[in-house]
Amino acid sequence: IGRNGTGKSTFAEALLRLQWALRGQSKTDEIFSVETLTRWQNVPRQRFELDATGPEGAYHYEIVVEHRKTASPEMPRTRIVLETLTLDSRPLFHFENGQVRLYRDDHSAGPDYPFDWSRSALGTISARHDNQKLTWFLRWIQNVTVLKPNPPVMEDLVERDDFMLLFDARNFAAWYHTASSGDKRRDRSLHDDLVDVLPGFDA
């Protein structure tokens, strides 16, 4: 939430693209196309960094995407040259120049292996008994809800149950009606959270 021109849409789009990458479903050519490059910078690389506070401490995620002028089956137009995840500055995951290094929950070095430069290697990691800290971050980022509310298109009638809030929040009334029907403690928590992030929600 903020005034026009403060970067809300840019941040939302960047976060969405990181989600797409970390879900492991799309290649970098589809997620980080040349149109996503900063217009006033003539540089061949994009760097995204994200900090998050979890139950175990402070996470720091970084990904660097390289853009090439030419492409081939062996060398895609865009590729990930660096992807890292740390917890309190200690490593959980490191990918660089086509090579993955995994770390266990105690930050000791695990296996390393080559990986496709055109996808997020972190997004392909499955949960195991010794990587719960890493997979907590993956679950968190994959489940963040990114919205760009557009009040003029919001529907004020509730004609159905909606369990997922759309990007432009046009179905907010139906979603809120569905989400707030049930456990009273959970309903109150949802209400209080919305009051915190939506000015005037409780008016």
VOPAZA-669852 format. One line per 5 residues: their letters; for each residue z, y, x of C-alpha. Coordinates in pm, whole numbers. Layout:
<sites>
a	Z Y X | ... .
</sites>
This chain:
<sites>
igrng	0 0 0 | -89 343 139 | -305 652 116 | -685 644 135 | -828 620 485 .
tgkst	-520 463 646 | -690 131 728 | -573 -86 437 | -914 -241 372 | -983 -296 742 .
faeal	-650 -473 789 | -703 -685 475 | -1050 -792 590 | -927 -877 940 | -640 -1084 798 .
lrlqw	-875 -1266 560 | -1111 -1354 844 | -821 -1487 1053 | -721 -1703 754 | -1075 -1839 724 .
alrgq	-1080 -1921 1094 | -738 -2087 1091 | -826 -2301 791 | -1082 -2463 1020 | -1354 -2467 756 .
sktde	-1606 -2218 897 | -1776 -2141 1225 | -1737 -1812 1406 | -2097 -1711 1329 | -2001 -1709 960 .
ifsve	-1661 -1541 999 | -1716 -1288 1280 | -2074 -1178 1228 | -2219 -886 1425 | -2153 -661 1123 .
tltrw	-1778 -695 1187 | -1798 -528 1529 | -1641 -182 1561 | -1921 69 1509 | -1814 321 1772 .
qnvpr	-1752 67 2051 | -2033 -98 2243 | -1837 -401 2365 | -1934 -769 2334 | -1583 -894 2249 .
qrfel	-1341 -859 1958 | -969 -909 2006 | -733 -974 1715 | -355 -994 1759 | -100 -1080 1492 .
datgp	280 -1080 1508 | 495 -1268 1258 | 866 -1338 1230 | 951 -1696 1137 | 1272 -1898 1106 .
egayh	1254 -1991 1477 | 1174 -1645 1615 | 884 -1408 1686 | 532 -1551 1679 | 238 -1386 1855 .
yeivv	-118 -1501 1781 | -423 -1379 1971 | -791 -1462 1940 | -1085 -1319 2137 | -1437 -1360 2000 .
ehrkt	-1742 -1306 2220 | -2074 -1189 2075 | -2400 -1285 2246 | -2743 -1127 2195 | -2916 -1466 2198 .
aspem	-2819 -1802 2057 | -2912 -2167 2095 | -2784 -2501 1959 | -2575 -2536 2276 | -2458 -2174 2282 .
prtri	-2381 -2009 1945 | -2422 -1636 1891 | -2046 -1593 1858 | -1781 -1806 2023 | -1407 -1807 2077 .
vletl	-1325 -1755 2442 | -946 -1729 2402 | -697 -1835 2135 | -322 -1848 2194 | 2 -1884 2000 .
tldsr	346 -1813 2143 | 698 -1816 2003 | 939 -1570 2164 | 680 -1535 2445 | 685 -1911 2515 .
plfhf	363 -2112 2465 | 286 -2332 2165 | -94 -2341 2197 | -356 -2222 2444 | -736 -2241 2424 .
engqv	-953 -2081 2689 | -1313 -2136 2798 | -1357 -2451 2590 | -1030 -2622 2687 | -723 -2674 2465 .
rlyrd	-369 -2709 2597 | -106 -2815 2342 | 269 -2759 2376 | 557 -2937 2205 | 839 -2772 2011 .
dhsag	1045 -2759 2331 | 748 -2576 2495 | 678 -2856 2737 | 309 -2914 2809 | 135 -3168 2588 .
pdypf	-219 -3307 2597 | -525 -3104 2687 | -883 -3168 2577 | -1221 -2992 2541 | -1306 -2828 2209 .
dwsrs	-1599 -2661 2033 | -1613 -2288 2117 | -1759 -2206 1775 | -1444 -2293 1575 | -1073 -2215 1584 .
algti	-910 -2500 1773 | -567 -2400 1642 | -690 -2438 1284 | -758 -2809 1340 | -407 -2906 1454 .
sarhd	-226 -3151 1225 | 149 -3163 1178 | 345 -3403 1399 | 715 -3455 1467 | 694 -3250 1790 .
nqklt	485 -2950 1674 | 678 -2821 1373 | 703 -2470 1516 | 325 -2444 1559 | 246 -2588 1218 .
wflrw	497 -2352 1051 | 281 -2063 1168 | -35 -2232 1041 | 115 -2290 696 | 241 -1933 686 .
iqnvt	-92 -1765 772 | -292 -1999 550 | -69 -1916 251 | -52 -1537 290 | -194 -1366 -19 .
vlkpn	-431 -1081 71 | -506 -833 -208 | -709 -519 -258 | -597 -408 -606 | -855 -219 -810 .
ppvme	-668 -68 -1112 | -980 26 -1316 | -1081 -342 -1347 | -736 -483 -1421 | -723 -666 -1755 .
dlver	-430 -577 -1980 | -459 -875 -2214 | -316 -1217 -2133 | -558 -1471 -2277 | -493 -1760 -2038 .
ddfml	-262 -1886 -1764 | -371 -1782 -1415 | -197 -1949 -1121 | -393 -1763 -850 | -412 -1385 -814 .
lfdar	-768 -1264 -749 | -851 -1042 -449 | -901 -730 -664 | -598 -821 -885 | -805 -791 -1202 .
nfaaw	-605 -1080 -1351 | -263 -941 -1252 | -121 -946 -1606 | -220 -1309 -1666 | -98 -1413 -1319 .
yhtas	237 -1233 -1358 | 289 -1382 -1703 | 231 -1728 -1558 | 434 -1674 -1242 | 732 -1520 -1423 .
sgdkr	766 -1797 -1682 | 1021 -2049 -1564 | 1329 -2047 -1345 | 1524 -1722 -1399 | 1640 -1693 -1038 .
rdrsl	1284 -1733 -908 | 1157 -1487 -1171 | 1409 -1226 -1060 | 1314 -1276 -695 | 946 -1229 -781 .
hddlv	1026 -914 -979 | 1233 -766 -696 | 963 -843 -438 | 699 -671 -652 | 923 -366 -693 .
dvlpg	941 -344 -312 | 565 -348 -258 | 424 -185 -575 | 542 174 -627 | 625 235 -992 .
fda	624 -134 -1089 | 973 -105 -1241 | 910 227 -1413 .
</sites>
